[in-house]
Amino acid sequence: AATRLLFAVVTCFLLRWIGRRPLLLTVGSLQVIAALSVGTFLYTKNVINTTDYEFPACKPIIIASILAYVATNTCTYFTMPGTAMAELLPVKIRGYACVYILAGADVGVFVTTKFFPWLCNLLGVHGVFSLFGATTAIGTFIMYLLLPESIGMSAAQIENYFRQPNIMWVGRNMRLRRGETEPKTEYHEMRVRS
């Protein structure tokens, strides 16, 4: 819990300092490494039955990898969904959409918690962490393809960004590197009624 609290605070500063996209991609990759490290060393310890005499650093590496997994998970998939929803969802549907998305996420956490003992029996704890690493790798790759950097953009600019035909961030960056210009879009700033 202390690790999660500490890295929740660290994430607040990192979001302002380096932005959402670089943070998610970098720390998501570190989370994959941490989860696969836990899986690998648990496999070495429990399945291969390596003793402390044969590999004395195994337990400290497992503990450090679990703490790294919790820290990186806090920096990415625990804090980023709320931030992304607040920035990326259109203003008209933001309230309703956030409720449904967070309810779906809570159901997912509940299901994962209930299936964890079954998965541990089926795959072993090392297999579960390897599965976590694989799903995090897939999620990080999807974020690489789709998540735009929204730091410094107004809500209207973000909405207009998603109105364009190509939703893949990677495709837009490749076009810009080749010298092609973005399609011209009109930015409609929101007006406050008085």
C-alpha positions in Angstrom: 0.0 0.0 0.0 2.9 2.4 0.8 4.4 1.7 -2.6 1.1 2.4 -4.3 0.6 5.6 -2.4 4.2 6.8 -3.1 4.0 6.1 -6.8 0.5 7.7 -7.1 2.1 10.9 -5.9 5.1 10.4 -8.2 2.8 9.9 -11.1 1.1 13.3 -10.6 4.5 15.0 -11.1 5.5 12.7 -14.0 2.3 13.5 -15.9 3.1 17.2 -15.8 6.8 16.7 -16.5 7.0 14.2 -19.4 3.4 13.8 -20.5 0.8 11.0 -20.7 2.0 9.1 -23.8 5.7 8.8 -23.0 4.8 7.9 -19.3 2.4 5.2 -20.3 4.7 3.6 -22.9 7.9 3.8 -20.8 6.3 2.6 -17.5 4.1 0.1 -19.3 7.2 -1.5 -20.8 8.8 -1.6 -17.4 5.7 -3.2 -16.0 5.9 -5.9 -18.6 9.6 -6.5 -17.6 8.7 -6.6 -13.9 5.8 -9.0 -14.3 7.8 -11.4 -16.5 10.7 -11.1 -14.0 8.4 -12.2 -11.2 7.1 -15.1 -13.3 10.5 -16.2 -14.3 12.1 -16.1 -10.8 9.0 -17.7 -9.2 9.3 -20.5 -11.8 13.0 -20.9 -10.9 12.2 -20.9 -7.2 9.1 -23.1 -7.1 9.1 -25.3 -10.2 12.7 -25.9 -10.8 13.2 -26.0 -6.9 16.3 -23.9 -6.8 17.5 -23.6 -3.3 18.7 -20.4 -1.5 22.2 -21.9 -1.5 22.2 -22.4 -5.3 20.7 -19.0 -6.1 20.8 -16.7 -3.0 19.6 -13.6 -4.8 16.3 -15.3 -6.0 14.1 -14.1 -3.1 15.3 -10.5 -3.1 14.9 -10.3 -6.9 11.3 -11.7 -6.5 10.5 -9.1 -3.8 12.0 -6.2 -5.8 10.2 -7.3 -9.0 6.9 -7.5 -7.2 7.4 -4.0 -5.7 8.5 -2.8 -9.2 5.3 -4.4 -10.7 3.1 -2.6 -8.1 4.9 0.7 -8.6 4.7 0.6 -12.4 1.1 -0.6 -12.3 0.2 2.4 -10.2 1.9 4.7 -12.7 0.1 3.3 -15.7 -3.1 1.3 -15.5 -4.3 2.5 -12.1 -4.0 6.3 -12.7 -4.1 6.7 -16.5 -7.7 5.6 -17.2 -9.1 8.4 -15.1 -6.7 11.0 -16.5 -7.4 9.8 -20.1 -11.2 9.8 -19.6 -11.1 13.4 -18.2 -9.1 14.6 -21.2 -10.1 12.5 -24.1 -13.9 12.0 -23.8 -16.1 14.6 -25.4 -17.6 17.0 -22.9 -21.2 16.1 -23.8 -20.8 12.4 -22.8 -18.0 12.6 -20.3 -20.1 12.2 -17.1 -22.1 9.2 -18.4 -19.2 7.6 -20.2 -16.9 7.8 -17.1 -19.5 6.1 -15.0 -19.9 3.2 -17.4 -16.2 2.8 -18.1 -15.2 2.9 -14.4 -18.0 0.4 -13.6 -16.7 -1.9 -16.3 -13.2 -1.5 -14.9 -14.4 -2.3 -11.3 -16.2 -5.4 -12.7 -13.0 -6.4 -14.4 -11.0 -6.0 -11.1 -13.7 -8.0 -9.3 -13.6 -10.8 -11.8 -9.8 -10.9 -11.8 -9.8 -11.1 -8.0 -12.3 -14.0 -8.0 -10.4 -15.9 -10.7 -7.0 -15.3 -9.2 -7.1 -18.4 -7.0 -8.4 -20.6 -9.8 -5.7 -19.2 -12.2 -3.0 -19.9 -9.5 -4.1 -23.5 -9.3 -4.3 -23.8 -13.1 -1.1 -21.9 -14.1 0.8 -21.5 -10.8 1.7 -18.1 -9.4 4.5 -17.8 -11.9 2.1 -18.4 -14.8 -0.3 -15.8 -13.5 2.4 -13.2 -13.4 3.6 -14.2 -16.9 -0.1 -13.8 -18.0 -0.1 -10.4 -16.4 3.1 -9.5 -18.3 1.6 -10.7 -21.6 -1.7 -8.8 -21.2 0.3 -5.7 -20.2 2.4 -6.0 -23.3 -0.7 -6.2 -25.4 -2.2 -3.2 -23.7 0.9 -1.1 -24.0 1.1 -1.9 -27.7 -2.5 -0.9 -28.2 -1.8 2.4 -26.3 1.3 2.9 -28.6 -1.0 2.7 -31.6 -3.9 4.7 -30.4 -3.1 7.1 -27.5 -2.4 10.6 -28.5 -0.3 13.0 -26.5 -2.8 15.5 -25.1 -0.6 17.7 -23.0 -1.0 21.4 -24.0 -4.2 20.7 -26.0 -7.5 22.2 -25.2 -10.6 20.0 -24.9 -11.9 21.3 -28.2 -8.6 20.4 -30.0 -8.7 16.9 -28.5 -12.3 16.4 -29.7 -11.4 17.6 -33.2 -8.4 15.3 -33.2 -10.8 12.3 -32.7 -13.1 13.6 -35.4 -10.4 13.0 -38.0 -10.6 9.8 -40.1 -7.4 8.2 -38.8 -7.6 7.3 -35.1 -4.1 5.7 -35.0 -1.5 8.0 -33.5 1.3 6.1 -35.1 -0.1 6.7 -38.6 -0.3 10.4 -38.0 3.3 10.6 -36.8 4.5 8.8 -39.8 2.7 11.1 -42.1 4.2 14.1 -40.4 7.7 12.7 -40.6 7.3 12.3 -44.4 6.3 15.9 -44.7 2.6 15.5 -45.3 0.3 17.9 -43.5 -2.6 17.1 -41.2 -6.0 17.6 -42.7 -7.3 21.0 -41.9 -10.0 20.9 -39.3 -12.0 23.7 -37.8 -11.6 24.1 -34.0 -14.8 24.9 -32.4 -14.2 26.4 -29.0 -16.8 25.9 -26.4 -18.9 28.9 -25.3 -20.2 29.4 -21.8 -23.8 30.4 -21.6 -24.4 33.4 -19.4 
